[in-house]
Amino acid sequence: MTIKTSLNYSPNFSTSARNKKKIKYIVYHYTGMRSENKALKRLTDDNSNVSCHYFIKRNGQIILIVPELYEAWHAGKSKWKKDISLNKNSIGVEISNRGHEFGYQNYSKEQIFSLIKLSKYLIKKYKINRSNILGHSDIAFERKKDPGEKFPWRYLANKKIGIWHKIDEKKLEKIRNKKITKNEILKFIKHLNKIGYFVKNLSKNKKFKLVKSFQRRFRQKLVNGKIDRECLIIGEKLSKLS
């Protein structure tokens, strides 16, 4: 299986090639800039110190920015499960979207089609576990929101890309905003830890951002940072998939 790509190489990568076996994550990002061309220029500017492996334009075109066996600079300060600084063992995919700051858009059908094709190619090539398909906000929830609540995580999971719960939506709607006990809140945090989120030394503000990150990924209809019974049930279900 091959992927049709255009080339626009970035100088922003670590020059030592990595072992193929080290690659175990795919991390999705949105560009978060007003202009697609400016986003691409920034990712290939040697003064920006940022890059990715693949860039997906609004029209679905896939551009190779950094060859897979080199470490692109996309994740920054990041944590997931027992790993820190995920640049060294991940593939970074930037998807053109203005993001929350500049008028967050729905992802185009062309982008999602290309993303599915690219993801399946990478999953097969590197034997990547479904629970290791992540968003930037999963691994850096204190500072990132991307790819955000409009990203089609559920649809991708149906294509065997990433994980999703199979709880009946009507059942979840009935328990949305239902309060839970302090002990149940602690259980929810433990579920997040098992899924892979970094939960140590959580201040009130960090916990709020962590919960919003979880909701952007797994409870996209209401992103409010509040832990309710719906979040608890979803978290419990997902913790058994990780």
Secondary structure, 3 states (H helix, E strand, C coil): CCCCCEECCCCCEECCCCCHHHCCEEEEEECCCCCHHHHHHHHCCCCCCCCCCEEECCCCCEEECCCCCCEECCCCCCEECCEECHHHHEEEEEECCCCCCCCCCCCCHHHHHHHHHHHHHHHHHHCCCHHHEEEHHHHCCCCCCCCCCCCCHHHHHHCCCCCCCCCCHHHHHHHCCCCCCHHHHHHHHHHHHHHCCCCCCCCHHHHHHHHHHHHHHHCCCCCCCCCCHHHHHHHHHHHCCC
